[in-house]
């Protein structure tokens, strides 16, 4: 298992939020994670913001010698449907997916890439999926750039 997957699963298991409190979690949190010589992971929160993308364009203070950075956020996830692309803009603004569920996403980034843990909360309980490939798109790209900037000490506004 790569280090980013270990970190994502570790933070997901260490930070517990009861399902009824998820809606109260208005901010995303960034954690700096270190692996010691024995392989044990330790972490500390280094940033938080209601907009996770705002965190990804600034370098947290005092993150020297970290193994990984991890971003945790809560939100809603809808079932992806091919017909969604055919909706007109005014319909899309008023449309609410009936199958959406509350989720917590924990994404870790390190030298070996991006890994994500998605914890879904629905009527039947919790389910957890882990993805070690990092995915494609704006979010994993932003995580990789954030990691590169943090490792190089570049502060971007």
MIMARMAR-30783 format. One record per residue (C-alpha): x, z, y. Coordinates in steps of 0.2 Angstrom, whole numbers, padded with zeros to 4 digits, always signed. Each point is the difference from the previous one (the first is absolute). Last residue first. Example, Ala and Ser with C-alpha at 12.3 -4.5 7.8 and 13.67 -1.06 7.14 Angstrom:
+0068+0036-0005;-0006+0003-0017;
***
This chain:
-0009-0014+0170;+0014-0004-0012;+0013+0013-0005;+0014-0007-0011;+0008+0013-0011;+0006-0013-0013;-0009+0009-0014;-0016+0003+0011;+0000-0019+0006;+0001-0006-0018;-0013+0012-0007;-0012-0005+0014;+0003-0019-0004;-0004+0003-0018;-0016+0010+0004;-0005-0014+0012;+0002-0013-0013;-0010+0012-0012;-0014+0000+0012;+0000-0018+0007;-0001-0008-0017;+0006+0000-0018;+0000+0014-0013;+0012+0014-0002;+0004-0004-0018;-0001+0018-0006;-0019+0001+0000;-0008+0017-0005;-0019+0002-0003;-0009+0016+0001;-0018+0004-0004;-0011+0015+0006;-0017+0005-0004;-0016-0010-0006;-0008+0000+0017;+0015-0007+0009;+0018+0005+0005;+0014-0013-0002;+0018+0005+0000;+0012-0015+0004;+0018+0003-0004;+0012-0013+0008;+0018-0005-0003;+0011-0010+0012;+0018-0006-0002;+0016+0006-0009;+0009+0006+0016;-0015+0011+0004;-0018-0001+0004;-0015+0011-0005;-0018-0003+0002;-0013+0013-0003;-0018-0006+0002;-0015+0012+0000;-0017-0009-0004;-0018+0002+0004;-0011-0012-0009;-0009-0016+0005;-0012-0007-0012;-0014-0003+0013;+0011-0011+0011;-0007+0003+0018;-0003-0016+0010;-0004+0001+0018;+0016-0006+0007;+0001-0013-0014;-0017-0008+0004;+0006-0003+0018;+0016-0008-0006;-0007-0012-0013;+0002+0004-0018;+0007-0013-0011;+0016+0010-0003;-0009+0015-0008;-0007-0011-0013;+0016+0002-0011;-0004+0018-0001;+0012+0014+0001;-0007+0017-0003;+0002+0011+0015;+0013+0013+0004;-0003+0014+0013;+0013+0011+0008;+0013+0013-0002;+0019-0001+0004;+0017+0004-0008;+0016-0008+0006;+0016+0004-0010;+0018-0002+0005;+0014-0001-0013;+0017+0007-0005;+0003+0008+0017;+0017+0004+0007;-0005+0002+0018;-0018+0001+0004;+0001+0010+0016;-0012-0008+0011;-0012-0013-0006;+0003-0018+0004;-0014-0009+0008;-0009-0016-0004;-0007+0005-0016;-0008+0016+0007;-0011-0011+0011;-0005-0010-0015;-0007+0017-0008;-0012+0002+0015;-0007+0017+0000;+0018+0006+0002;+0012+0012-0010;+0019+0001-0001;+0014+0009-0009;-0009+0010-0014;+0013+0007-0011;+0005-0004-0018;+0010+0006-0015;+0003-0010-0016;+0010+0007-0015;+0013-0012-0008;+0013+0014-0003;+0011-0008+0014;-0014+0002+0013;-0013-0013+0003;-0006+0000+0018;-0017-0005+0007;-0005-0003+0018;-0019+0001+0002;-0012-0010+0011;-0018+0006+0003;-0015-0010+0004;-0013+0009+0011;-0018+0002+0000;-0002+0010-0016;-0017+0008+0002;-0008-0014-0010;+0011+0005-0015;-0005+0019+0000;-0015-0002-0012;+0012-0009-0012;+0012+0015+0000;+0017-0004+0007;+0016+0003-0010;+0017-0004+0006;+0012+0003-0014;-0007-0013-0013;-0001-0014+0012;+0017+0004+0007;+0008+0000-0017;-0009-0016-0006;+0006-0009+0016;+0018+0007-0002;+0001-0005-0018;-0006-0017+0004;+0012-0002+0014;+0014+0006-0011;-0002-0013-0014;-0007+0005-0017;
***
